[in-house]
Amino acid sequence: MPFPRHLLQASTFRSEPLMVALAAVAIGMFVGTWVIGPAVTRGSADAPAPLPQEHTTFEAMAARPDPMPYRTATPAFDMSGPPNYAAAARQKALAELGGQPVDGDGSEAAAPAPEPFSFRPSRSRAFDRHRVY
């Protein structure tokens, strides 16, 4: 099979710039990996010889302390019983009111009860494009 000489002509490079860029990147990766990399890393006498490592047993690993980020203590939680959310909400409300309980005994003026929520569509919306008619 003869060599495709049309691939080396300048008109081919101008008509296919993306393919030329991809080929240049591929050639650069090949040269960097197989030519420059071994040439740079070969013959480094400065590197110390690796120390022989002994295999550590599981018991020896478990006896060692944990690394620094894992040394924080677990917080103590109150596990005396189920949580009382009503008491927690009451304490929060008392803290917001300044510690004064508000009861219906007349010591504090009771706030008027809010009106129940009711949805009434406004008349300003004449046509809802999401509604199924």
KEVOKOL-486077 format. One record per atom (N, C-alpha, C, O): residue in three letters; x, y, z. Coordinates in Angstrom, 3 decimals. Example, Ala and Ser with C-alpha at 12.3 -4.5 7.8 and 13.67 -1.06 7.14 Angstrom:
residu;u;v;w
ala;13.190;-5.690;7.800
ala;12.300;-4.500;7.800
ala;13.200;-3.300;7.800
ala;14.236;-3.319;8.465
ser;12.850;-2.250;7.080
ser;13.670;-1.060;7.140
ser;12.900;0.030;7.870
ser;13.409;1.138;8.039
END
This chain:
residu;u;v;w
met;0.851;-1.171;0.000
met;0.000;0.000;0.000
met;0.899;1.237;0.000
met;1.785;1.347;0.847
pro;0.696;2.141;-0.904
pro;1.535;3.331;-0.986
pro;1.210;4.310;0.138
pro;0.096;4.325;0.661
phe;2.191;5.122;0.500
phe;2.027;6.110;1.555
phe;1.086;7.224;1.079
phe;1.246;7.716;-0.038
pro;0.103;7.634;1.904
pro;-0.822;8.704;1.477
pro;-0.144;10.070;1.559
pro;-0.140;10.699;2.617
arg;0.429;10.530;0.444
arg;1.183;11.774;0.408
arg;0.286;13.000;0.537
arg;0.768;14.076;0.892
his;-0.989;12.862;0.259
his;-1.871;14.027;0.337
his;-2.046;14.507;1.785
his;-2.446;15.650;2.011
leu;-1.756;13.656;2.750
leu;-1.881;14.057;4.154
leu;-0.788;15.031;4.575
leu;-0.958;15.753;5.557
leu;0.334;15.067;3.851
leu;1.432;15.952;4.208
leu;1.402;17.280;3.449
leu;2.307;18.098;3.613
gln;0.403;17.503;2.643
gln;0.306;18.755;1.893
gln;-0.300;19.840;2.778
gln;-1.083;19.550;3.682
ala;0.070;21.097;2.509
ala;-0.396;22.225;3.314
ala;-1.898;22.423;3.203
ala;-2.519;22.876;4.164
ser;-2.495;22.106;2.083
ser;-3.942;22.296;1.920
ser;-4.722;21.372;2.851
ser;-5.806;21.728;3.313
thr;-4.183;20.205;3.124
thr;-4.858;19.291;4.042
thr;-4.836;19.857;5.459
thr;-5.829;19.758;6.179
phe;-3.707;20.453;5.867
phe;-3.613;21.023;7.207
phe;-4.562;22.195;7.382
phe;-5.142;22.376;8.452
arg;-4.721;22.997;6.326
arg;-5.605;24.155;6.415
arg;-7.070;23.745;6.440
arg;-7.896;24.432;7.041
ser;-7.397;22.633;5.795
ser;-8.803;22.230;5.740
ser;-9.234;21.443;6.973
ser;-10.429;21.351;7.252
glu;-8.292;20.878;7.711
glu;-8.623;20.081;8.895
glu;-7.829;20.572;10.114
glu;-6.956;19.850;10.596
pro;-8.107;21.776;10.624
pro;-7.298;22.283;11.742
pro;-7.523;21.510;13.040
pro;-6.598;21.378;13.841
leu;-8.711;21.007;13.259
leu;-8.974;20.261;14.490
leu;-8.210;18.944;14.501
leu;-7.660;18.551;15.530
met;-8.176;18.269;13.372
met;-7.446;17.005;13.303
met;-5.946;17.220;13.480
met;-5.263;16.397;14.089
val;-5.436;18.326;12.948
val;-4.018;18.630;13.111
val;-3.709;18.916;14.577
val;-2.675;18.482;15.085
ala;-4.580;19.633;15.254
ala;-4.371;19.924;16.675
ala;-4.404;18.651;17.502
ala;-3.574;18.473;18.394
leu;-5.344;17.769;17.223
leu;-5.416;16.503;17.959
leu;-4.182;15.648;17.705
leu;-3.672;15.009;18.625
ala;-3.700;15.630;16.476
ala;-2.493;14.863;16.165
ala;-1.289;15.442;16.889
ala;-0.449;14.689;17.383
ala;-1.186;16.769;16.963
ala;-0.068;17.397;17.665
ala;-0.099;17.060;19.149
ala;0.945;16.793;19.745
val;-1.276;17.070;19.749
val;-1.401;16.710;21.164
val;-1.010;15.250;21.371
val;-0.309;14.934;22.332
ala;-1.446;14.365;20.496
ala;-1.112;12.948;20.635
ala;0.389;12.721;20.489
ala;0.973;11.948;21.248
ile;1.013;13.381;19.532
ile;2.455;13.225;19.345
ile;3.204;13.781;20.557
ile;4.193;13.192;20.995
gly;2.744;14.907;21.101
gly;3.377;15.465;22.288
gly;3.256;14.559;23.495
gly;4.199;14.434;24.277
met;2.102;13.924;23.656
met;1.938;12.988;24.770
met;2.862;11.776;24.610
met;3.452;11.306;25.583
phe;2.981;11.280;23.392
phe;3.849;10.133;23.151
phe;5.301;10.483;23.449
phe;5.997;9.740;24.140
val;5.755;11.621;22.923
val;7.149;12.026;23.128
val;7.414;12.299;24.608
val;8.469;11.929;25.124
gly;6.467;12.944;25.296
gly;6.660;13.239;26.710
gly;6.704;11.997;27.565
gly;7.483;11.919;28.515
thr;5.869;11.017;27.237
thr;5.794;9.814;28.062
thr;6.948;8.862;27.805
thr;7.538;8.347;28.755
trp;7.293;8.608;26.518
trp;8.248;7.561;26.202
trp;9.661;8.046;25.928
trp;10.596;7.246;25.913
val;9.833;9.370;25.708
val;11.183;9.860;25.402
val;11.696;10.771;26.511
val;12.749;10.505;27.089
ile;10.966;11.841;26.814
ile;11.440;12.820;27.788
ile;11.363;12.275;29.217
ile;12.293;12.474;29.999
gly;10.280;11.596;29.567
gly;10.118;11.070;30.921
gly;11.229;10.146;31.350
gly;11.849;10.389;32.385
pro;11.515;9.085;30.595
pro;12.628;8.207;30.994
pro;13.980;8.895;30.959
pro;14.853;8.568;31.764
ala;14.180;9.846;30.043
ala;15.469;10.532;29.971
ala;15.693;11.406;31.205
ala;16.825;11.544;31.669
val;14.632;11.993;31.731
val;14.764;12.866;32.892
val;14.931;12.066;34.178
val;15.695;12.472;35.054
thr;14.251;10.966;34.310
thr;14.245;10.220;35.572
thr;15.340;9.170;35.653
thr;15.546;8.615;36.732
arg;16.048;8.868;34.586
arg;17.048;7.810;34.615
arg;18.324;8.301;35.296
arg;18.728;9.450;35.121
gly;18.945;7.430;36.066
gly;20.257;7.693;36.636
gly;20.259;8.705;37.768
gly;21.219;9.467;37.883
ser;19.248;8.752;38.598
ser;19.250;9.670;39.729
ser;19.907;8.973;40.916
ser;19.276;8.168;41.600
ala;21.181;9.289;41.153
ala;21.930;8.659;42.240
ala;21.629;9.316;43.580
ala;22.028;8.796;44.621
asp;20.931;10.448;43.572
asp;20.640;11.156;44.814
asp;19.533;10.497;45.622
asp;19.447;10.712;46.831
ala;18.699;9.715;44.994
ala;17.555;9.119;45.680
ala;18.034;8.061;46.663
ala;18.796;7.169;46.290
pro;17.594;8.152;47.919
pro;18.003;7.134;48.892
pro;17.285;5.815;48.626
pro;16.181;5.781;48.082
ala;17.937;4.748;49.019
ala;17.331;3.429;48.844
ala;16.156;3.294;49.793
ala;16.240;3.736;50.939
pro;15.068;2.696;49.347
pro;13.911;2.553;50.235
pro;14.231;1.600;51.382
pro;14.906;0.586;51.203
leu;13.727;1.954;52.565
leu;13.945;1.127;53.745
leu;13.062;-0.107;53.673
leu;11.909;-0.016;53.251
pro;13.579;-1.246;54.074
pro;12.728;-2.441;54.076
pro;11.637;-2.304;55.141
pro;11.914;-1.983;56.297
gln;10.420;-2.549;54.736
gln;9.296;-2.412;55.661
gln;8.814;-3.787;56.099
gln;8.706;-4.721;55.304
glu;8.533;-3.873;57.381
glu;7.986;-5.112;57.914
glu;6.465;-5.062;57.807
glu;5.862;-3.992;57.884
his;5.874;-6.195;57.634
his;4.420;-6.258;57.570
his;3.852;-6.108;58.980
his;4.263;-6.802;59.910
thr;2.895;-5.183;59.116
thr;2.299;-4.906;60.412
thr;1.085;-5.797;60.611
thr;0.285;-5.978;59.694
thr;0.948;-6.350;61.799
thr;-0.211;-7.188;62.090
thr;-1.405;-6.306;62.438
thr;-1.259;-5.113;62.703
phe;-2.564;-6.906;62.433
phe;-3.775;-6.163;62.749
phe;-3.753;-5.672;64.188
phe;-4.188;-4.554;64.467
glu;-3.254;-6.486;65.100
glu;-3.211;-6.096;66.505
glu;-2.280;-4.898;66.707
glu;-2.575;-4.015;67.512
ala;-1.155;-4.865;65.980
ala;-0.224;-3.737;66.095
ala;-0.858;-2.461;65.539
ala;-0.658;-1.376;66.086
met;-1.621;-2.592;64.453
met;-2.288;-1.408;63.893
met;-3.388;-0.911;64.826
met;-3.566;0.297;64.982
ala;-4.132;-1.834;65.450
ala;-5.207;-1.429;66.349
ala;-4.664;-0.795;67.623
ala;-5.348;0.022;68.240
ala;-3.449;-1.154;68.030
ala;-2.865;-0.603;69.249
ala;-2.354;0.819;69.045
ala;-2.189;1.555;70.018
arg;-2.102;1.217;67.808
arg;-1.589;2.565;67.544
arg;-2.715;3.580;67.673
arg;-3.868;3.251;67.397
pro;-2.405;4.818;68.089
pro;-3.457;5.836;68.210
pro;-3.935;6.289;66.830
pro;-3.239;6.146;65.825
asp;-5.127;6.830;66.826
asp;-5.697;7.316;65.578
asp;-4.960;8.565;65.125
asp;-4.365;9.266;65.944
pro;-4.994;8.851;63.829
pro;-4.379;10.093;63.365
pro;-5.104;11.314;63.907
pro;-6.211;11.200;64.433
met;-4.496;12.457;63.782
met;-4.958;13.680;64.421
met;-6.414;14.061;64.127
met;-7.122;14.387;65.079
pro;-6.908;14.047;62.903
pro;-8.285;14.511;62.703
pro;-9.332;13.649;63.400
pro;-10.455;14.104;63.618
tyr;-8.987;12.418;63.753
tyr;-9.975;11.514;64.324
tyr;-9.919;11.452;65.843
tyr;-10.570;10.595;66.440
arg;-9.154;12.341;66.489
arg;-9.018;12.286;67.934
arg;-10.056;13.114;68.674
arg;-9.991;13.195;69.901
thr;-10.991;13.721;68.000
thr;-11.988;14.527;68.696
thr;-12.931;13.615;69.472
thr;-13.285;12.526;69.021
ala;-13.323;14.083;70.633
ala;-14.198;13.287;71.485
ala;-15.617;13.304;70.951
ala;-16.057;14.288;70.357
thr;-16.316;12.229;71.163
thr;-17.716;12.158;70.769
thr;-18.535;12.961;71.768
thr;-18.384;12.769;72.975
pro;-19.398;13.857;71.296
pro;-20.185;14.637;72.252
pro;-21.140;13.743;73.032
pro;-21.636;12.744;72.511
ala;-21.394;14.111;74.289
ala;-22.291;13.345;75.142
ala;-23.726;13.815;74.897
ala;-24.021;15.004;75.013
phe;-24.591;12.905;74.567
phe;-25.997;13.202;74.329
phe;-26.816;12.740;75.515
phe;-26.471;11.766;76.184
asp;-27.907;13.449;75.769
asp;-28.810;13.063;76.850
asp;-29.681;11.923;76.350
asp;-30.579;12.125;75.532
met;-29.411;10.730;76.846
met;-30.144;9.542;76.400
met;-31.079;9.043;77.492
met;-31.362;7.846;77.558
ser;-31.567;9.940;78.352
ser;-32.391;9.513;79.477
ser;-33.780;9.080;79.039
ser;-34.415;8.290;79.739
gly;-34.256;9.549;77.951
gly;-35.582;9.162;77.486
gly;-35.866;9.788;76.134
gly;-34.989;10.395;75.521
pro;-37.100;9.636;75.676
pro;-37.433;10.222;74.378
pro;-37.421;11.747;74.468
pro;-37.692;12.303;75.533
pro;-37.112;12.425;73.372
pro;-37.045;13.892;73.415
pro;-38.432;14.498;73.595
pro;-39.419;13.993;73.059
asn;-38.491;15.584;74.354
asn;-39.746;16.289;74.586
asn;-39.698;17.581;73.776
asn;-39.168;18.593;74.235
tyr;-40.246;17.536;72.590
tyr;-40.181;18.677;71.698
tyr;-41.045;19.832;72.195
tyr;-40.720;20.993;71.942
ala;-42.126;19.539;72.889
ala;-42.984;20.605;73.406
ala;-42.250;21.429;74.456
ala;-42.356;22.655;74.469
ala;-41.507;20.763;75.337
ala;-40.765;21.491;76.365
ala;-39.657;22.325;75.727
ala;-39.394;23.445;76.164
ala;-39.008;21.784;74.697
ala;-37.958;22.544;74.017
ala;-38.541;23.765;73.322
ala;-37.939;24.838;73.360
ala;-39.704;23.624;72.689
ala;-40.350;24.763;72.029
ala;-40.799;25.796;73.057
ala;-40.712;26.999;72.809
arg;-41.281;25.331;74.211
arg;-41.713;26.245;75.267
arg;-40.519;27.045;75.796
arg;-40.622;28.254;76.004
gln;-39.394;26.371;76.011
gln;-38.204;27.072;76.474
gln;-37.713;28.088;75.446
gln;-37.281;29.182;75.808
lys;-37.780;27.732;74.190
lys;-37.366;28.665;73.144
lys;-38.286;29.877;73.101
lys;-37.821;31.006;72.947
ala;-39.595;29.649;73.236
ala;-40.545;30.754;73.226
ala;-40.354;31.650;74.449
ala;-40.442;32.873;74.344
leu;-40.095;31.049;75.592
leu;-39.847;31.842;76.798
leu;-38.587;32.683;76.648
leu;-38.539;33.826;77.102
ala;-37.588;32.126;76.024
ala;-36.359;32.884;75.825
ala;-36.598;34.059;74.887
ala;-36.015;35.126;75.078
glu;-37.444;33.882;73.879
glu;-37.739;34.968;72.950
glu;-38.583;36.057;73.610
glu;-38.463;37.231;73.259
leu;-39.440;35.673;74.568
leu;-40.292;36.641;75.239
leu;-39.617;37.273;76.450
leu;-40.210;38.123;77.114
gly;-38.430;36.883;76.733
gly;-37.723;37.450;77.873
gly;-37.965;36.680;79.153
gly;-37.742;37.221;80.236
gly;-38.409;35.450;79.070
gly;-38.579;34.618;80.239
gly;-39.914;34.780;80.943
gly;-40.094;34.239;82.034
gln;-40.848;35.501;80.360
gln;-42.155;35.699;80.995
gln;-43.168;34.774;80.332
gln;-43.413;34.882;79.130
pro;-43.758;33.868;81.103
pro;-44.763;32.983;80.503
pro;-46.035;33.755;80.181
pro;-46.444;34.643;80.930
val;-46.641;33.413;79.084
val;-47.897;34.047;78.666
val;-48.989;33.004;78.808
val;-49.023;32.017;78.073
asp;-49.891;33.237;79.775
asp;-50.995;32.308;80.007
asp;-52.305;33.049;79.814
asp;-52.320;34.266;79.632
gly;-53.381;32.325;79.854
gly;-54.697;32.926;79.692
gly;-55.299;33.379;81.007
gly;-56.519;33.522;81.086
asp;-54.491;33.616;82.063
asp;-55.031;34.004;83.362
asp;-55.236;35.510;83.486
asp;-55.641;35.978;84.550
gly;-54.975;36.266;82.459
gly;-55.216;37.697;82.490
gly;-54.007;38.513;82.855
gly;-54.068;39.743;82.831
ser;-52.883;37.857;83.200
ser;-51.706;38.621;83.572
ser;-51.105;39.329;82.358
ser;-50.530;40.408;82.493
glu;-51.229;38.758;81.236
glu;-50.753;39.343;79.994
glu;-51.923;39.399;79.030
glu;-52.781;38.517;79.015
ala;-51.941;40.429;78.242
ala;-53.007;40.527;77.246
ala;-52.754;39.469;76.183
ala;-51.688;39.414;75.569
ala;-53.747;38.647;75.987
ala;-53.606;37.571;75.015
ala;-53.668;38.143;73.607
ala;-54.465;39.033;73.310
ala;-52.831;37.623;72.771
ala;-52.815;38.068;71.375
ala;-54.053;37.544;70.678
ala;-54.496;36.433;70.967
pro;-54.623;38.321;69.762
pro;-55.800;37.818;69.049
pro;-55.432;36.600;68.215
pro;-54.341;36.513;67.652
ala;-56.349;35.686;68.154
ala;-56.124;34.455;67.402
ala;-56.067;34.786;65.915
ala;-56.894;35.553;65.421
pro;-55.125;34.233;65.213
pro;-55.066;34.510;63.779
pro;-56.238;33.862;63.053
pro;-56.753;32.821;63.462
glu;-56.636;34.501;61.976
glu;-57.744;33.952;61.194
glu;-57.268;32.694;60.496
glu;-56.112;32.607;60.081
pro;-58.154;31.723;60.368
pro;-57.745;30.497;59.675
pro;-57.447;30.804;58.208
pro;-58.071;31.668;57.592
phe;-56.489;30.082;57.681
phe;-56.050;30.311;56.309
phe;-57.100;29.766;55.351
phe;-57.565;28.635;55.493
ser;-57.452;30.559;54.410
ser;-58.345;30.086;53.360
ser;-57.813;30.607;52.041
ser;-57.359;31.747;51.945
phe;-57.871;29.777;51.048
phe;-57.362;30.148;49.733
phe;-58.518;30.569;48.854
phe;-59.424;29.787;48.563
arg;-58.466;31.819;48.439
arg;-59.431;32.310;47.473
arg;-58.660;32.860;46.295
arg;-57.863;33.785;46.452
pro;-58.884;32.310;45.129
pro;-58.130;32.810;43.979
pro;-58.517;34.255;43.675
pro;-59.690;34.624;43.737
ser;-57.538;35.042;43.355
ser;-57.821;36.439;43.045
ser;-58.422;36.547;41.646
ser;-58.232;35.679;40.794
arg;-59.147;37.633;41.443
arg;-59.786;37.818;40.144
arg;-58.820;38.398;39.121
arg;-59.154;38.523;37.943
ser;-57.617;38.753;39.576
ser;-56.668;39.352;38.639
ser;-56.085;38.313;37.688
ser;-55.593;38.663;36.614
arg;-56.136;37.056;38.068
arg;-55.618;36.011;37.187
arg;-56.755;35.516;36.302
arg;-57.607;34.743;36.742
ala;-56.760;35.953;35.097
ala;-57.850;35.580;34.202
ala;-57.625;34.205;33.589
ala;-58.568;33.429;33.434
phe;-56.381;33.904;33.240
phe;-56.129;32.631;32.574
phe;-54.854;32.036;33.149
phe;-53.813;32.691;33.185
asp;-54.944;30.786;33.598
asp;-53.799;30.085;34.129
asp;-53.357;29.077;33.069
asp;-54.088;28.138;32.755
arg;-52.167;29.276;32.524
arg;-51.736;28.408;31.431
arg;-51.337;27.012;31.908
arg;-51.188;26.105;31.088
his;-51.160;26.821;33.217
his;-50.800;25.502;33.735
his;-52.015;24.701;34.171
his;-51.897;23.502;34.427
arg;-53.137;25.310;34.260
arg;-54.334;24.608;34.709
arg;-54.942;23.819;33.565
arg;-54.946;24.256;32.414
val;-55.456;22.647;33.908
val;-56.103;21.812;32.895
val;-57.568;22.197;32.844
val;-58.285;22.053;33.834
tyr;-58.024;22.693;31.685
tyr;-59.420;23.106;31.522
tyr;-60.224;22.018;30.916
tyr;-61.425;22.184;30.703
END
